Amino acid sequence: MAENIRIFTAISIPANITGQIVSHLPDWQNRLSFQKWVDPRDLHITLHFIGDTPVSSIPAIQAAMREAASRSLSFSLELSKLGSFGREERPSVLWLGLKRLPDELLRLHQALGQSLHSGIGYTPETRPYRPHVTLARKYSATEPCSAGKLEELSSPFLQYQTAFDITGITLYRTRLGERPMYEPLAVAQFDKRKADSHQGSPLE
C-alpha cells in the first residue's frame, strides 16, 4: 500500500514577524481562554490544503508549485488585528488577519490551485479565500470572545512593524501529535528574473 502523508501549501512567516507575535502571546493567552495554542514554529498562511496524499505525488505537487511560482512576483503582506471564526460565545479559531488582501496573493492562490488541479487532480475549495494566521483553537470561557475585546488586545501588536515580503511557496507535511506539527518539505521561489525586471533592482 502506498504511503500517504497529510500536506498543504502555505506562505511561511519570517522569524522577525514570528518574534513580534511571540512577544504578545503571553497577554493573549492570559486573557483569551483557548484550549489549544499553535506552536510559534508552525505559524503560516495556508494557500491550499491538499490533505492525505500519496508520497509518489510529491514530485507533481512540487512541479505545480514551481509553475505557479514562476508566474509570480515578490509582494508584501501586513498582519492586522485579531479575529475569530464561529460564534462569539464559542469561537472555533483565533487568528491574525491581513491589513489588506493584495491582488498578488489572490492571483497566486488561483494560479497554484489551477496548477495543482492540472498536476494531481486537486479540486480547490469553492468558498472565498480568507487568508489568516491561525493562533489558537477551541474557546472554553463563559465570557464571549467579543470583537471589542479582540480589538483591544490587538492594539499593542499593531504598534509594531508587521509587514513582510513573500518570495515563494512552501509545502508542509502535518505530523499529528508532534511539536512543531508542520514540517517544511519543499519551497518554490518566485521568478527572481521577472521580479528584477519588474522592480529594477535585485531581490535580497
C-alpha positions as CSV (number, residue, x, y, z in Angstrom):
1,M,0.0,0.0,0.0
2,A,1.4,3.4,-1.0
3,E,2.3,5.7,2.0
4,N,0.1,8.7,2.4
5,I,1.1,12.0,4.1
6,R,-1.1,15.0,5.0
7,I,0.2,18.1,3.2
8,F,-0.7,21.7,2.4
9,T,0.9,24.6,0.7
10,A,1.4,27.9,2.5
11,I,3.2,31.1,3.0
12,S,5.8,30.9,5.8
13,I,6.0,33.6,8.4
14,P,9.6,35.1,8.7
15,A,11.4,34.9,12.1
16,N,11.2,38.7,12.8
17,I,7.4,38.6,12.5
18,T,7.1,35.4,14.4
19,G,9.1,37.1,17.2
20,Q,6.6,40.0,17.2
21,I,3.7,37.6,17.6
22,V,5.5,35.6,20.3
23,S,6.1,38.7,22.4
24,H,2.4,39.3,22.6
25,L,1.3,35.7,23.1
26,P,1.5,35.7,26.9
27,D,-1.0,38.6,27.1
28,W,-3.3,36.9,24.6
29,Q,-3.1,33.5,26.3
30,N,-3.8,35.1,29.7
31,R,-6.9,36.9,28.5
32,L,-8.3,34.5,25.9
33,S,-9.3,31.1,27.0
34,F,-8.5,28.9,24.1
35,Q,-7.5,25.3,24.8
36,K,-5.0,24.8,22.0
37,W,-2.4,27.3,21.0
38,V,-0.3,26.9,17.9
39,D,3.4,26.3,18.4
40,P,5.1,29.6,17.1
41,R,7.2,27.5,14.8
42,D,4.0,26.4,13.0
43,L,2.7,29.8,12.1
44,H,1.8,30.2,8.4
45,I,-0.8,31.4,6.0
46,T,-2.4,28.5,4.2
47,L,-2.7,28.7,0.4
48,H,-4.2,25.2,-0.4
49,F,-4.9,22.3,2.0
50,I,-4.3,19.2,-0.1
51,G,-4.8,16.6,2.6
52,D,-3.8,12.9,2.7
53,T,-1.7,12.4,-0.4
54,P,0.5,9.5,-1.7
55,V,4.2,10.2,-1.3
56,S,4.5,9.4,-5.0
57,S,2.5,12.5,-5.8
58,I,5.0,14.9,-4.2
59,P,7.1,15.5,-7.3
60,A,4.0,16.5,-9.3
61,I,3.0,18.8,-6.4
62,Q,6.4,20.4,-6.4
63,A,6.2,20.9,-10.2
64,A,2.8,22.6,-9.7
65,M,4.3,24.9,-7.1
66,R,7.2,25.8,-9.4
67,E,4.7,26.5,-12.2
68,A,2.7,28.9,-10.0
69,A,5.8,30.5,-8.6
70,S,7.3,31.1,-12.0
71,R,4.4,33.4,-12.8
72,S,4.6,35.3,-9.5
73,L,6.5,38.3,-8.3
74,S,7.5,39.0,-4.8
75,F,5.0,41.1,-2.9
76,S,4.3,42.2,0.7
77,L,1.7,41.3,3.3
78,E,1.0,43.1,6.5
79,L,-0.6,41.4,9.5
80,S,-3.5,43.2,11.2
81,K,-5.8,42.6,14.2
82,L,-7.1,39.5,15.9
83,G,-10.2,37.9,14.7
84,S,-12.1,34.6,15.2
85,F,-14.2,32.1,13.3
86,G,-17.5,31.0,14.8
87,R,-19.9,32.5,17.3
88,E,-18.6,35.0,19.9
89,E,-19.8,32.6,22.7
90,R,-17.7,29.7,21.4
91,P,-15.4,30.6,18.6
92,S,-13.5,27.7,17.0
93,V,-10.4,29.5,15.8
94,L,-8.4,32.6,16.9
95,W,-6.4,34.2,14.1
96,L,-4.5,37.3,12.9
97,G,-5.8,38.8,9.7
98,L,-4.2,40.9,7.0
99,K,-4.4,44.7,6.8
100,R,-5.4,44.3,3.1
101,L,-5.8,41.5,0.7
102,P,-3.4,42.1,-2.2
103,D,-4.3,41.2,-5.7
104,E,-0.9,39.4,-6.0
105,L,-2.0,37.0,-3.2
106,L,-5.3,36.2,-4.9
107,R,-3.6,35.6,-8.2
108,L,-1.0,33.3,-6.5
109,H,-3.8,31.4,-4.8
110,Q,-5.7,31.0,-8.0
111,A,-2.6,30.1,-10.1
112,L,-1.5,27.5,-7.6
113,G,-5.0,25.9,-7.4
114,Q,-5.0,25.6,-11.2
115,S,-1.5,24.1,-11.3
116,L,-2.4,21.6,-8.6
117,H,-5.6,20.7,-10.5
118,S,-3.7,20.1,-13.7
119,G,-0.9,18.2,-11.9
120,I,-2.7,15.9,-9.4
121,G,-6.4,16.5,-10.0
122,Y,-6.7,18.6,-6.8
123,T,-10.1,20.4,-6.6
124,P,-9.8,23.9,-4.9
125,E,-12.4,24.9,-2.4
126,T,-15.2,27.0,-3.8
127,R,-15.7,29.2,-0.8
128,P,-13.9,32.6,-0.8
129,Y,-10.3,32.6,0.2
130,R,-9.8,34.1,3.6
131,P,-6.0,34.2,4.4
132,H,-5.1,34.3,8.0
133,V,-2.5,33.1,10.6
134,T,-4.1,30.6,13.0
135,L,-3.1,31.2,16.6
136,A,-5.4,29.0,18.7
137,R,-8.4,26.7,18.7
138,K,-11.3,25.7,20.9
139,Y,-12.5,28.6,23.1
140,S,-13.6,27.5,26.5
141,A,-14.5,30.5,28.6
142,T,-18.1,31.5,29.6
143,E,-17.4,35.2,28.7
144,P,-17.9,35.8,25.0
145,C,-14.9,36.4,22.8
146,S,-16.2,39.7,21.6
147,A,-15.0,41.8,18.7
148,G,-14.4,44.6,21.1
149,K,-12.1,42.5,23.3
150,L,-10.1,41.3,20.3
151,E,-9.8,44.9,19.1
152,E,-8.4,45.9,22.5
153,L,-5.9,43.1,22.6
154,S,-4.8,43.8,19.0
155,S,-3.9,47.4,19.7
156,P,-0.4,46.9,21.2
157,F,0.5,44.4,18.4
158,L,-0.4,46.9,15.8
159,Q,2.1,49.5,17.1
160,Y,4.9,47.3,15.7
161,Q,6.0,46.7,12.1
162,T,4.0,43.7,10.9
163,A,4.8,43.8,7.1
164,F,6.9,41.3,5.4
165,D,7.9,40.2,1.8
166,I,6.7,37.0,0.2
167,T,9.1,35.4,-2.1
168,G,7.9,31.8,-2.5
169,I,5.5,28.9,-1.6
170,T,6.3,26.3,1.0
171,L,5.0,22.7,1.0
172,Y,4.3,21.4,4.5
173,R,3.7,18.0,6.0
174,T,1.4,17.6,9.0
175,R,2.8,15.4,11.8
176,L,-0.1,14.9,14.2
177,G,0.9,14.9,17.9
178,E,4.4,16.4,17.3
179,R,5.8,19.8,18.1
180,P,6.3,21.5,15.8
181,M,3.5,19.9,13.9
182,Y,4.3,21.1,10.5
183,E,7.5,20.1,8.6
184,P,8.6,22.0,5.5
185,L,9.2,19.6,2.6
186,A,9.9,22.0,-0.3
187,V,10.0,25.6,-1.3
188,A,9.2,27.1,-4.7
189,Q,10.7,30.5,-5.1
190,F,9.2,33.2,-7.3
191,D,10.8,34.0,-10.6
192,K,13.6,36.4,-9.4
193,R,14.5,37.4,-13.0
194,K,10.9,38.5,-13.6
195,A,10.9,40.4,-10.3
196,D,14.3,42.0,-11.0
197,S,12.9,43.3,-14.4
198,H,9.7,44.5,-12.7
199,Q,11.3,46.3,-9.8
200,G,14.5,47.4,-11.5
201,S,16.7,46.1,-8.7
202,P,17.7,42.7,-7.4
203,L,15.8,41.0,-4.6
204,E,17.7,40.2,-1.4
